[in-house]
Amino acid sequence: MKTAICPGSFDPPTNGHLNIIERALKIFDRLIVAVAVNTAKQPIFTGEERVDLLQEIFDGQPKIQVDRFEGLLVDYAKGRGVTTILRGIRNMSDYEYEFQMALANKAMHPELETIFMMTEGRYSHLSSTIIKDVIQYGGKASEMIHPIVEAALKKKLR
């Protein structure tokens, strides 16, 4: 069974994230959506809240497991026995950053492979910052985020 880890902060999860995850199921038998907890950042949602949101969104999809991790992704991957990382790419700046991370991860864990999946064009403009601003200032984000995420964001930001 081929398993991949799709890591990210998911603060909040966007339709771009969800699109990558759903498309990945055509390639992998199982996908671990791994919510990164970065103590240096000030997230809107706690790690537990992000896990809960994603679990609710993907409820009933047995091929998707939502988990959280702290520390290095390579250590998490080793602990889970997974050697494939899936990363979504929106633009060239994403690619440059992710390329550097993939090389660093490969240096630390030579068996680890990173696969990049391009976001569909209709999601390439989405960022967590834009979505937070739209919600905070009373805009409608239904084309950008799942209704579960929109309700949770409205609760947090208004």
Secondary structure by P-SEA (a helix, b strand, c coil): cbbbbbccccccccaaaaaaaaaaaacccbbbbbbbbbccccccccaaaaaaaaaaaaccccccccccccccaaaaaaaacccbbbbbbccaaaaaaaaaaaaaaaaacccbbbbbbbcccccccccaaaaaaaaaacccccccccaaaaaaaaaacc
